[in-house]
């Protein structure tokens, strides 16, 4: 059976054996060792969170590595509070007011500066920031507040969605990051290793046939493998009919495929043939379009 086919990012500790080292990891580690600030950009599902958690797990003890998920933060002010909490800063009544959205008696810029300066009171750390907020807030954090953050002893690795590329690479934020890296899709060899580690000795799936059947992103590969495992061993039609069958299923939006490979719904009359792997490959276009689910 499959070892791990859910969408949760890896922790980098107990599931270290499932981690496939991306091509940018040597450059990233070299930059971290040289105390440089790094920006990592990638689309959703490309492995940004797993990359940061793996980096934190492998980081030495000389400087603490602090992983910070900014997903819940809606703006730059909330992001600074979340980062401070992760660094172990205590905010007292001032922090309580921020969390309850009560505006302190100061200008927004003054509040941001006070919050940013408080980060400097924490011990020097490697701060691994995941999913900074958009709509100009990422630019505020690493652009408008750049000089304040530069004055502190922290080192930063920021992993952000591709949609924030402009915010984080235009002046003055671009100068904050010494190294810019793009988290690219996995190569065919990396895809093969990824699937082998995730699937284990799964007898009904041909890993070689699944390589290069998606966009190469880890989340897409997991989804494809999940479809294959859900279908199970199927025999019948020729392998070449798997893709036309998937397209026909796609003509009936909202229909699903049961564990025997049979489309369910009033207008779905096709029964898929071939192996589970080939059916999973054929279903991928319909799955991406949202018209089929395993």
Steps between C-alpha positions, in 0.01 A plus 500: 500500500597863460725643766391862485255641246346794684566865418661593832853641475779287640638592840860422412545287815301178543422493126849591383518183286220633277679826416643534149772764497410771245765629263519838676582353843883511466486867396255577779716334765812673369325837524381425854853402603624835367237686707318629192130581477320277251172532308344177370210529255277222373142419405257334743586135554866538401632401844583837659382403850673161486819673383500740796421226754777281362742791517402563863548133589848491345618834638777492758480615860724806464201715405140399576276441198146627550226395257221758472174435315353836398196344337264627775639858480285736293735797496852611587411590859355157573797338326744678733305385805506139376876520437558649846295224663707239317818668628368480855432869546236598756280788400280542806205738471633648176493160332154429636373822341651405164349154508156640577534758218495795740714772342764643737517877539772548241528521124503175296858568392605560859339174609676306226835649598447416867408143416793455262747638754376261766615210280855617561464429871481125431818290468653491154314235302452351157137601432327276245191687381228306321214661302537874571180702441448668164318813382805716571563362848798286400653809339438693822672234711814460292501832315374785719637330814814376329747725680354419842532127434851546362611656829415183689697179532245276335540316173196445278381233257161592355295255292213663312244428233597598147223762500709707743799512266444865411450605865817334617730573207434869440689773689557534785403140592723351230816618677402329826555159343856409403396184315185437293404136428214345304357168615459327163294187419674171572709349224397154367764336720378695805139412418591131490679520835210696649241242393713205613540652846131587532355179358738241637445144373161577343438200268230653279680813385772539238707793626690532171172556315399779738810714448440815293121459509443813711648848532779348710398667827505281813134559583394404147707180515339406833157560350575286196631218721192527719275457196695193394477341843128574523425329168673175590585222251274526193505280192306523175549759231824580329732745669454757227132539590568634848546862386189511273300354789624772730404767247152348474467511878601866479190565288286428805607768752484404864505124441741283693678169446434214741767259623438263208568769244133552416378858444206576726205721401199500263702592187815299570483164325866427435696232679873559501734222400875437521712513816455730799806698398381566146153587622652746748696659215188521285297655778752774569369755243144457627619517860683825432188644337297418809268265314619174656610404848634182658 
